[in-house]
Amino acid sequence: MSGQKAILTVRPPVPRKQLGYYRNVAGYFVIRREQKVLYVGKAKDIEKVVFNLFQKHGKLVHLNINLMTIEVIESTLRTTLIKRFLKKHLTPQYNTYDGGNVKLALHQKKRLEEIEAAYCNQSRFDVVGNHRSDKTQQNEG
């Protein structure tokens, strides 16, 4: 497995002041306040999209961007499965998971499991949700 390339890379969470590092960078992002997930998105320019969410007509205009941290997920996969996983797994407060009734093919289910494992292994947050690591912690406790 050491020769295998990671399917996604979860970058360390950054405050608003460091969001400029992701100017013109494509990927997925998770906006959090402390441990609470507020929004999950995908963008061709992460910095621009995140700032637009906090502008006049943005979904998060009523929140203070300076209190948020942004977790960036980069991937070479061209799939909506990553965003689907993040929305279902993290249950963000300001956007909804809309893929509940869609049936996945076997190869998509396998890829979704790979995405979940990669994210859970790399995320710096303690995420509470319906995923394997929660079940493991409950069984140990």
Secondary structure as UniProt FT lines:
FT   TURN            2..3
FT   STRAND          8..10
FT   STRAND          14..15
FT   HELIX           16..22
FT   TURN            23..24
FT   STRAND          27..33
FT   TURN            34..35
FT   STRAND          36..43
FT   HELIX           46..53
FT   TURN            56..57
FT   TURN            59..62
FT   HELIX           65..67
FT   STRAND          69..75
FT   HELIX           81..90
FT   TURN            100..101
FT   HELIX           106..122
FT   HELIX           132..140
//
